[in-house]
């Protein structure tokens, strides 16, 4: 016994994309979650009736329900989703919520990009997305924190301007530094050759011995932006650090530098 309430076109227009569940009326448990548009929610019941020999868990469950004389419960979990991509995300989140509760589903696939964005523990997510350690830098380098005013949408010129100064830099450091790295929240954002230094002419820097540098992006260090150097700043107070060669970053966790 199946209930096949066809979805009229005007209703489908309102529903747009949706996420739905199939529920077993015998025990009240959801056994399948999917996303669809139009009349998709009814398709599984029709497939079951046309494919009685199927061994797929979903079809077998539908067949068992109908053999008991009851219809499958068809449930909308969320309607009015504007696009398929968003519907995939909602579907995956619902499936993962069931898995997190150790609730078995007959879905053969865990959801769209589940391995990349789906159910995971906190340590697993940190490991999945954490920046890779910065490799060794054999030349003298000065690392400069630019996180005050840092924005994720800053273009290359803005990152360079934030990195170049002005800073309180000792003369011997200015003489030796071959490269400068702009650092925000422990992550390398820009890597530059240092060609020369100039004293700040900003009125608020008068008498403070603050300097900026003139340089260019360093193509030989183009692999550094996006890597982490958190171990280079052992405390939160430091805003610049000169190193006569950097040995490479250790994995120090995800705390801010």
N, C-alpha and C positions, 0 to 999 in steps of 0.2 A: 504494500500500500504506500504509494508515494504522493506527496503534495507538491505539485508543480505549478506554483502560482507565477505565471509568466509576468515579466516586468514590462508594462506598456512603455512605448517610446517616450511619452512625456514624463514618466516617472524616472526613466533612465537618464533623461536630460538633467533632472534635479540631483540624482544620486552621483552623477559623474563617476570618477573612480571611487572604489570602496574597498574596505577590508572586511572579510566575512569569516564566519566559523561554521563548521558542521558539528552538531552536537548529537550524541547518542541519547535518545529519550529513555532508554532502559536504565541508565545509571546517572544521567544528567551531566555527563562529562564531554567536553569538547575533544574531538579526535582529529580535526583538521582545521588549519587556518590558511586562508588564501587572499589574494587581491584580485579584483576584476572590474569590469565595466559592462554595462548593458545587462544581459541575462546570464552572465557567467556563474552566478551563485547556484543556478539550477543545473548547470552542465554536469556536475559530478553525479547527481542522481540519475540523469539520463544515461551517462556513460556506464554506470553500474548495471542498469537494466539491459544494456546492449552488449555487455562484456562479462557474462556470468562466470567465465572460466578464468578471469584475471586473478592473479595471485597477489596483486598489490594490496598492501594492508588497508589502504583507504577504501578501495572498491570492495574488498572482502567485508569490511565493517559495514558499509552501506548495504550490501547484500544480506548480511545477517540481521540488520535492523529491519529491513523490509520483509524478510522471511518471518520475523516475529509478529508481523501485522501492524507495525507502526511506521510512521514517516520519519525521515531524518529531520531534525530541527535545523532550519536555515536561519542563521543569525547575522545581522549586520553589526559589525563592531565600530566602524567609522565610515560615514558617507560624506559626500561633498568634497572629496580630495581633488585638487585642481589638476594634477598631472600624474603620470605613471611612476615617475621617479619618486615622488613623495609617497605614493601608495606602496612602493617597494620598501621604503624606509619604515613605514608604519607596520607593514606586514612582518618585517624582520623583527621589529621591537616586540610585537605581540608573541611571535614564535619563541623568541629568546626568553620572554617573561615566563612562558610555560616551562621551558627547559630549566630555567633557574629554580623553579618550584618542583623540579623532578616530575613534571606531568608529561607523560608520553604522548606524542602526537604521531600521526601516520605520515606526516610530511616527509618526503624523501630528501628534500633540500631544506637547509636551515634558514634560508632567506637570502635576499640580495646583498652581496658583499658582507655576509655574516662574519667571515674570517677576518675581515679588515676592520669592521665597525661594530660587530655584534657582541653577543654575550661574552664577557671576560672578567677576570678578577682585576683589582686595582694594580697589582704588580705586573700582570700580563699586559695591561693597557700601557703602563709606563714603559715597559720593555719594547712594546710594539712601536711606540711613537717617539721615544727618547732620542735626542740628538746623538750622533756618533762622536766618539772622542776625537779631538783635534790631533792630527799626526805631528811628529817632531818638526820643528823649524830650526835649522842650523844657524841662521843668521841672527844678529842682535835685533830684537823686536820690542816695541813698546805697545802695551795693551791699554786701551782707553775706554772707560765706561761711558756709554752714551745713552743709558737707559732713561735718564731724566729727559722727558719729551720724546722718547722712542715711540714710534707707531709702526705697526706691522705693514702699513701701506706706503712707507717711505720709499721714494725712488732712489736710484744710485747716487744722484747728485746730492740729495738731502742727507744720505748716510755719510757721504764723503765730507760734506760741510760740518756735520755734527762731530765727525771723528777728528778733523784737522785742527780743531781748537776753538777756544784758547785754553791752554793748560799751564800749570806751574811746573816747568820742566827744567831740571838742572842742566848747566852747560855741558857737562861731560856726557849726559844722556843724549843731548841734541847732537853732539859730535859723533856718537856711536850708533844710534838707532838707524838701522837700514830699512825697517818696515814698521808700519803702524797698523794695528787692528782695532776696529770699532767693535766694542762688546756691549751687548744689551742682554741682561738676565742670564749671563753666563754663556751666551751663544755668540759666535763670531758673525758679525753682520757685514763687514767690509774689510778688505785687505789692500794696503796701499804701500807703494814705495815712497820713502821720504827723500825728497830732493834737497830741500832747504827749510830753514825756520825763519820766522819773522815775529817781532814783538807785537803784541796786541795793541791796537790803537783805539780800542773801545774805551769810552770815558770811565766806565765802571771798573776797568782793569788798570787804571793809572796807578803806578807805584807798586803793583802786585807781581811784577816779573812773570807775566803770563805770555805764552807763546803759541803760535799756530804753525803748521807746516804746509809746505807746498809739495804736492806729489801727484801720482797717477795710480790708477788701479794696477795691481801687480798680477799679471797673468800667470806667473809661476806659483802664485798662492791662490789661484781661482778655485781650488778645491777646498779651501778652508771655510768660507761662509756656510753657515748651517751646522758646523761642528761646535762642540762645547769645550770650554776651557775653565770650568768652574774651579778646578784645583789651583788655578793661577791666582785666585783671589781668596786667601784664607779667611778674610773677614769682610763684613758688610761695609766697613768704613772706607776701604781702599777704593779709589776711583781711577788710578792708573798704576801700571807696573811695568818696569823695564826688566827684560831678561836677556842675558847674553847667550841667546839660543834657548829654545823651549824644548824640553825633552819629550813632549807629547802628553796628552791629557790622560789622567786616570779616571775610571768610572766612579764618580763621587756622588751619584744620585741626582735628584732633580731639584735641589734647593736653589734659590736665586743666588747669584753672585753679586 
